[in-house]
Amino acid sequence: MALLRIYYIAQTFKSKLTQERDEKILALQNNVIFKRVLKDIKEYKWTLLILAVVLILLQLILGDVCPIKILLGIPCPGCGLTHGCIYVVTFRWKRAWESNPVSFLWVLTIMLIISYRYVFVRKSWLVQGAIIITGLVTITRYILVFFWYYKTMIHINLSMSILNILEIF
């Protein structure tokens, strides 16, 4: 009975030590990840600052931040992507699909990039492949939407022109 009790105490002590060790390792890893993120922010601080200023000025002056929409007046491949990604992360998948179906791929790709950049700390063909596939899917979707959008707009404009002509007579 006493031997069993000693064994139980030893196992409890061992599990506490293991748990404390695991907690210390986790805290150390979190600290290392935090340092890596901080290093990247310090390294790219001017780029991030300039980007933020440009986006704020575009929004205030022109009312939009999308260069394609500003210059060409047409929606870009990323239209709805930010909202879509937010909807994916907050589990509102129907809204994400309606905003931009490619949002799902972008969220997965971004998670993969972050995990390989900060957790695994190595480059991977998987990340490069995910970026290429996501980019190709985004461009393909854009081309399909672009042709559908303009086909519809041409039809609407043609209908409006015919109605305007009929109103004159």
Backbone as CSV, one residue per row, in Angstrom:
resi,resn,N_x,N_y,N_z,CA_x,CA_y,CA_z,C_x,C_y,C_z
1,MET,0.829,-1.195,0.000,0.000,0.000,0.000,0.874,1.259,0.000
2,ALA,1.888,1.271,0.837,2.794,2.417,0.915,3.573,2.562,-0.394
3,LEU,3.933,1.411,-0.975,4.667,1.431,-2.230,3.803,2.043,-3.345
4,LEU,2.541,1.683,-3.339,1.605,2.219,-4.317,1.457,3.730,-4.160
5,ARG,1.419,4.155,-2.908,1.290,5.579,-2.612,2.538,6.345,-3.085
6,ILE,3.701,5.798,-2.857,4.948,6.427,-3.295,4.979,6.496,-4.818
7,TYR,4.555,5.419,-5.462,4.506,5.383,-6.923,3.555,6.469,-7.446
8,TYR,2.399,6.602,-6.820,1.422,7.607,-7.212,2.002,9.014,-7.055
9,ILE,2.667,9.301,-5.955,3.274,10.619,-5.709,4.361,10.900,-6.757
10,ALA,5.156,9.877,-7.061,6.228,10.033,-8.044,5.638,10.343,-9.420
11,GLN,4.572,9.644,-9.791,3.933,9.887,-11.088,3.313,11.284,-11.158
12,THR,2.688,11.712,-10.057,2.096,13.043,-9.992,3.176,14.108,-10.149
13,PHE,4.280,13.925,-9.426,5.395,14.869,-9.503,5.970,14.905,-10.920
14,LYS,6.105,13.725,-11.528,6.641,13.632,-12.892,5.713,14.341,-13.880
15,SER,4.407,14.141,-13.746,3.469,14.783,-14.665,3.467,16.300,-14.480
16,LYS,3.641,16.765,-13.216,3.721,18.212,-12.984,4.972,18.793,-13.633
17,LEU,6.092,18.080,-13.506,7.328,18.541,-14.131,7.187,18.580,-15.652
18,THR,6.577,17.542,-16.202,6.364,17.482,-17.648,5.466,18.627,-18.100
19,GLN,4.405,18.861,-17.332,3.477,19.929,-17.671,4.175,21.288,-17.588
20,GLU,4.966,21.507,-16.551,5.685,22.769,-16.420,6.683,22.948,-17.565
21,ARG,7.367,21.854,-17.915,8.329,21.910,-19.019,7.614,22.257,-20.331
22,ASP,6.474,21.622,-20.575,5.714,21.892,-21.791,5.225,23.344,-21.830
23,GLU,4.800,23.858,-20.684,4.353,25.246,-20.614,5.502,26.210,-20.893
24,LYS,6.683,25.897,-20.362,7.856,26.745,-20.603,8.245,26.719,-22.073
25,ILE,8.213,25.542,-22.688,8.546,25.422,-24.112,7.550,26.202,-24.954
26,LEU,6.256,26.088,-24.610,5.222,26.814,-25.343,5.412,28.319,-25.198
27,ALA,5.695,28.769,-23.978,5.922,30.203,-23.751,7.141,30.676,-24.533
28,LEU,8.189,29.858,-24.566,9.394,30.201,-25.313,9.103,30.273,-26.806
29,GLN,8.343,29.314,-27.307,7.978,29.328,-28.721,7.146,30.557,-29.055
30,ASN,6.178,30.875,-28.193,5.351,32.054,-28.424,6.211,33.311,-28.425
31,ASN,7.179,33.370,-27.525,8.078,34.509,-27.458,8.919,34.602,-28.725
32,VAL,9.387,33.465,-29.231,10.181,33.448,-30.459,9.323,33.895,-31.646
33,ILE,8.113,33.401,-31.722,7.199,33.797,-32.801,6.937,35.302,-32.731
34,PHE,6.705,35.798,-31.518,6.458,37.228,-31.330,7.665,38.042,-31.785
35,LYS,8.871,37.569,-31.454,10.088,38.271,-31.873,10.231,38.278,-33.387
36,ARG,9.864,37.175,-34.034,9.949,37.116,-35.495,8.981,38.105,-36.138
37,VAL,7.769,38.163,-35.590,6.777,39.109,-36.115,7.268,40.539,-35.912
38,LEU,7.793,40.835,-34.730,8.320,42.160,-34.428,9.469,42.525,-35.364
39,LYS,10.333,41.566,-35.643,11.462,41.783,-36.560,10.953,42.151,-37.951
40,ASP,9.927,41.432,-38.429,9.362,41.732,-39.744,8.720,43.116,-39.776
41,ILE,8.019,43.469,-38.705,7.385,44.792,-38.642,8.451,45.877,-38.674
42,LYS,9.545,45.679,-37.909,10.633,46.661,-37.913,11.291,46.742,-39.284
43,GLU,11.448,45.614,-39.935,12.107,45.581,-41.237,11.276,46.265,-42.313
44,TYR,9.959,46.106,-42.252,9.075,46.644,-43.291,8.265,47.848,-42.823
45,LYS,8.697,48.508,-41.757,7.888,49.587,-41.179,7.638,50.736,-42.157
46,TRP,8.640,51.144,-42.932,8.458,52.249,-43.856,7.534,51.862,-45.003
47,THR,7.675,50.646,-45.481,6.791,50.171,-46.547,5.351,50.144,-46.058
48,LEU,5.150,49.614,-44.863,3.802,49.544,-44.288,3.231,50.941,-44.049
49,LEU,4.055,51.846,-43.577,3.603,53.208,-43.312,3.212,53.924,-44.611
50,ILE,4.053,53.825,-45.633,3.755,54.449,-46.925,2.480,53.853,-47.528
51,LEU,2.342,52.538,-47.451,1.140,51.876,-47.962,-0.109,52.374,-47.240
52,ALA,-0.032,52.486,-45.925,-1.183,52.965,-45.151,-1.549,54.399,-45.543
53,VAL,-0.541,55.262,-45.679,-0.795,56.666,-46.050,-1.424,56.741,-47.440
54,VAL,-0.879,55.986,-48.395,-1.421,55.997,-49.760,-2.874,55.517,-49.771
55,LEU,-3.160,54.423,-49.049,-4.532,53.906,-49.020,-5.497,54.897,-48.380
56,ILE,-5.067,55.539,-47.311,-5.924,56.530,-46.648,-6.177,57.721,-47.584
57,LEU,-5.117,58.204,-48.248,-5.288,59.332,-49.184,-6.193,58.967,-50.359
58,LEU,-6.000,57.769,-50.917,-6.867,57.328,-52.012,-8.326,57.306,-51.581
59,GLN,-8.576,56.772,-50.381,-9.948,56.689,-49.881,-10.531,58.083,-49.668
60,LEU,-9.744,58.976,-49.078,-10.245,60.326,-48.793,-10.435,61.158,-50.064
61,ILE,-9.499,61.069,-50.997,-9.553,61.914,-52.188,-10.467,61.338,-53.269
62,LEU,-10.288,60.044,-53.560,-11.021,59.443,-54.675,-12.198,58.563,-54.255
63,GLY,-12.311,58.277,-52.973,-13.432,57.484,-52.494,-13.290,55.986,-52.702
64,ASP,-12.096,55.555,-53.127,-11.858,54.127,-53.351,-10.354,53.869,-53.235
65,VAL,-9.986,52.645,-52.882,-8.567,52.315,-52.757,-8.074,51.391,-53.863
66,CYS,-8.968,50.928,-54.696,-8.602,49.981,-55.751,-8.073,50.732,-56.975
67,PRO,-6.787,50.545,-57.321,-6.238,51.265,-58.480,-6.914,50.893,-59.796
68,ILE,-7.291,49.648,-59.966,-7.954,49.233,-61.212,-9.306,49.920,-61.343
69,LYS,-10.040,49.969,-60.243,-11.345,50.622,-60.262,-11.205,52.125,-60.502
70,ILE,-10.164,52.725,-59.906,-9.944,54.170,-60.068,-9.525,54.495,-61.499
71,LEU,-8.550,53.761,-62.040,-7.992,54.076,-63.354,-8.870,53.614,-64.511
72,LEU,-9.409,52.392,-64.399,-10.161,51.821,-65.523,-11.674,51.845,-65.333
73,GLY,-12.116,52.022,-64.095,-13.546,52.058,-63.840,-14.221,50.698,-63.852
74,ILE,-13.423,49.648,-63.756,-13.976,48.285,-63.740,-13.573,47.607,-62.435
75,PRO,-14.366,46.643,-61.980,-14.009,45.941,-60.750,-12.750,45.096,-60.951
76,CYS,-11.970,44.964,-59.892,-10.720,44.195,-59.984,-10.928,42.765,-59.456
77,PRO,-9.922,41.887,-59.633,-10.078,40.507,-59.162,-10.238,40.407,-57.655
78,GLY,-9.792,41.421,-56.937,-9.868,41.372,-55.479,-11.129,41.976,-54.905
79,CYS,-12.030,42.448,-55.747,-13.260,43.058,-55.234,-14.015,42.069,-54.342
80,GLY,-14.267,42.484,-53.123,-14.976,41.639,-52.167,-14.083,40.669,-51.436
81,LEU,-12.798,40.674,-51.729,-11.891,39.698,-51.134,-11.679,39.944,-49.637
82,THR,-11.515,41.189,-49.252,-11.312,41.498,-47.829,-12.544,41.109,-47.019
83,HIS,-13.723,41.526,-47.497,-14.952,41.143,-46.794,-15.101,39.622,-46.769
84,GLY,-14.814,38.986,-47.903,-14.923,37.530,-47.988,-14.022,36.826,-46.995
85,CYS,-12.778,37.296,-46.865,-11.846,36.678,-45.909,-12.320,36.868,-44.471
86,ILE,-12.844,38.045,-44.179,-13.387,38.284,-42.831,-14.562,37.352,-42.569
87,TYR,-15.423,37.168,-43.567,-16.559,36.262,-43.410,-16.108,34.812,-43.236
88,VAL,-15.053,34.402,-43.939,-14.543,33.026,-43.789,-14.043,32.815,-42.373
89,VAL,-13.253,33.769,-41.870,-12.675,33.635,-40.530,-13.753,33.657,-39.451
90,THR,-14.858,34.366,-39.705,-15.940,34.434,-38.719,-17.047,33.412,-39.003
91,PHE,-16.741,32.436,-39.855,-17.628,31.298,-40.143,-18.952,31.679,-40.808
92,ARG,-18.970,32.781,-41.533,-20.154,33.157,-42.307,-19.851,32.837,-43.768
93,TRP,-19.879,31.560,-44.074,-19.396,31.056,-45.349,-20.273,31.433,-46.531
94,LYS,-21.567,31.536,-46.321,-22.450,31.922,-47.421,-22.126,33.349,-47.871
95,ARG,-21.958,34.236,-46.904,-21.610,35.617,-47.225,-20.223,35.699,-47.873
96,ALA,-19.311,34.863,-47.397,-17.967,34.837,-47.979,-18.041,34.437,-49.449
97,TRP,-18.841,33.423,-49.731,-18.993,32.952,-51.110,-19.606,34.041,-51.982
98,GLU,-20.588,34.761,-51.422,-21.238,35.831,-52.176,-20.283,37.010,-52.411
99,SER,-19.421,37.304,-51.446,-18.477,38.419,-51.596,-17.424,38.106,-52.645
100,ASN,-16.758,36.969,-52.477,-15.738,36.540,-53.427,-15.402,35.082,-53.108
101,PRO,-15.780,34.154,-53.965,-15.566,32.734,-53.691,-14.102,32.350,-53.474
102,VAL,-13.188,33.143,-53.983,-11.765,32.834,-53.849,-11.270,33.127,-52.426
103,SER,-12.106,33.769,-51.612,-11.735,34.099,-50.233,-11.296,32.864,-49.450
104,PHE,-11.956,31.751,-49.679,-11.610,30.514,-48.964,-10.163,30.111,-49.257
105,LEU,-9.800,30.147,-50.527,-8.428,29.796,-50.907,-7.419,30.782,-50.323
106,TRP,-7.761,32.058,-50.333,-6.837,33.057,-49.811,-6.611,32.879,-48.314
107,VAL,-7.661,32.581,-47.566,-7.503,32.373,-46.119,-6.592,31.173,-45.864
108,LEU,-6.810,30.079,-46.576,-5.946,28.897,-46.410,-4.500,29.211,-46.793
109,THR,-4.314,29.925,-47.876,-2.966,30.275,-48.321,-2.269,31.184,-47.312
110,ILE,-2.983,32.164,-46.802,-2.395,33.071,-45.808,-2.040,32.312,-44.536
111,MET,-2.900,31.395,-44.109,-2.585,30.585,-42.928,-1.335,29.741,-43.169
112,LEU,-1.217,29.203,-44.370,-0.046,28.402,-44.719,1.215,29.267,-44.726
113,ILE,1.134,30.443,-45.295,2.286,31.349,-45.330,2.723,31.714,-43.914
114,ILE,1.767,32.086,-43.084,2.089,32.482,-41.705,2.701,31.322,-40.932
115,SER,2.134,30.128,-41.076,2.667,28.994,-40.325,4.078,28.643,-40.762
116,TYR,4.360,28.693,-42.059,5.716,28.371,-42.513,6.688,29.511,-42.232
117,ARG,6.216,30.733,-42.191,7.111,31.870,-41.942,7.479,31.984,-40.464
118,TYR,6.487,31.780,-39.572,6.730,32.062,-38.165,6.810,30.828,-37.278
119,VAL,6.166,29.744,-37.625,6.184,28.557,-36.763,7.258,27.576,-37.211
120,PHE,7.213,27.181,-38.477,8.183,26.195,-38.974,9.503,26.850,-39.391
121,VAL,9.489,28.130,-39.671,10.647,28.936,-40.061,11.453,28.288,-41.186
122,ARG,10.784,28.020,-42.255,11.464,27.484,-43.435,10.616,27.760,-44.664
123,LYS,11.267,27.673,-45.804,10.546,27.840,-47.062,10.040,26.478,-47.499
124,SER,8.936,26.481,-48.218,8.360,25.217,-48.642,7.781,25.340,-50.044
125,TRP,7.894,24.274,-50.795,7.282,24.220,-52.122,5.767,24.270,-51.981
126,LEU,5.247,23.819,-50.837,3.811,23.824,-50.589,3.275,25.259,-50.575
127,VAL,4.010,26.156,-49.922,3.598,27.560,-49.861,3.638,28.178,-51.261
128,GLN,4.719,27.936,-51.977,4.837,28.484,-53.326,3.730,27.940,-54.230
129,GLY,3.450,26.660,-54.135,2.370,26.059,-54.928,1.015,26.641,-54.577
130,ALA,0.770,26.837,-53.280,-0.513,27.412,-52.846,-0.681,28.832,-53.372
131,ILE,0.399,29.614,-53.352,0.329,30.987,-53.859,0.043,30.982,-55.362
132,ILE,0.729,30.122,-56.093,0.529,30.053,-57.553,-0.893,29.606,-57.882
133,ILE,-1.372,28.553,-57.223,-2.724,28.045,-57.491,-3.774,29.092,-57.124
134,THR,-3.625,29.718,-55.966,-4.589,30.733,-55.544,-4.586,31.910,-56.524
135,GLY,-3.409,32.329,-56.960,-3.320,33.413,-57.936,-3.989,33.052,-59.255
136,LEU,-3.730,31.834,-59.746,-4.341,31.397,-61.003,-5.860,31.296,-60.896
137,VAL,-6.350,30.770,-59.778,-7.801,30.668,-59.580,-8.421,32.067,-59.512
138,THR,-7.737,32.984,-58.827,-8.236,34.356,-58.730,-8.313,35.007,-60.109
139,ILE,-7.271,34.845,-60.907,-7.252,35.436,-62.249,-8.311,34.796,-63.146
140,THR,-8.447,33.472,-63.067,-9.460,32.774,-63.866,-10.860,33.249,-63.502
141,ARG,-11.120,33.358,-62.208,-12.428,33.844,-61.761,-12.663,35.264,-62.269
142,TYR,-11.616,36.085,-62.220,-11.737,37.458,-62.666,-12.073,37.529,-64.159
143,ILE,-11.397,36.718,-64.946,-11.657,36.717,-66.393,-13.103,36.313,-66.667
144,LEU,-13.573,35.278,-65.969,-14.957,34.838,-66.169,-15.956,35.910,-65.747
145,VAL,-15.716,36.522,-64.577,-16.617,37.576,-64.093,-16.534,38.790,-65.004
146,PHE,-15.342,39.121,-65.461,-15.148,40.276,-66.342,-15.985,40.143,-67.604
147,PHE,-15.919,38.978,-68.259,-16.693,38.793,-69.486,-18.193,38.772,-69.195
148,TRP,-18.597,38.170,-68.087,-20.014,38.164,-67.732,-20.486,39.579,-67.431
149,TYR,-19.672,40.324,-66.682,-20.014,41.693,-66.285,-20.197,42.571,-67.514
150,TYR,-19.246,42.519,-68.433,-19.341,43.377,-69.599,-20.405,42.924,-70.576
151,LYS,-20.636,41.631,-70.654,-21.733,41.141,-71.501,-23.063,41.697,-70.976
152,THR,-23.235,41.657,-69.665,-24.451,42.179,-69.039,-24.534,43.690,-69.213
153,MET,-23.396,44.396,-68.994,-23.405,45.857,-69.107,-23.697,46.294,-70.541
154,ILE,-23.146,45.600,-71.537,-23.413,45.937,-72.936,-24.896,45.735,-73.235
155,HIS,-25.467,44.646,-72.720,-26.887,44.375,-72.922,-27.739,45.475,-72.284
156,ILE,-27.387,45.866,-71.059,-28.143,46.910,-70.360,-28.017,48.232,-71.106
157,ASN,-26.788,48.602,-71.513,-26.585,49.864,-72.235,-27.319,49.872,-73.565
158,LEU,-27.309,48.751,-74.269,-28.009,48.644,-75.538,-29.510,48.793,-75.316
159,SER,-30.034,48.159,-74.270,-31.458,48.272,-73.953,-31.823,49.708,-73.622
160,MET,-30.960,50.381,-72.852,-31.222,51.766,-72.487,-31.199,52.656,-73.727
161,SER,-30.279,52.397,-74.630,-30.190,53.197,-75.860,-31.442,53.028,-76.693
162,ILE,-31.919,51.800,-76.811,-33.131,51.537,-77.597,-34.319,52.231,-76.944
163,LEU,-34.426,52.180,-75.612,-35.520,52.856,-74.917,-35.446,54.360,-75.117
164,ASN,-34.242,54.925,-75.079,-34.088,56.370,-75.313,-34.525,56.757,-76.722
165,ILE,-34.185,55.933,-77.712,-34.578,56.196,-79.098,-36.093,56.138,-79.224
166,LEU,-36.721,55.138,-78.577,-38.175,54.981,-78.639,-38.889,56.152,-77.974
167,GLU,-38.308,56.704,-76.912,-38.921,57.827,-76.215,-38.951,59.072,-77.089
168,ILE,-37.950,59.208,-77.967,-37.893,60.378,-78.842,-39.072,60.383,-79.820
169,PHE,-39.433,59.210,-80.331,-40.534,59.116,-81.287,-41.789,59.054,-80.512
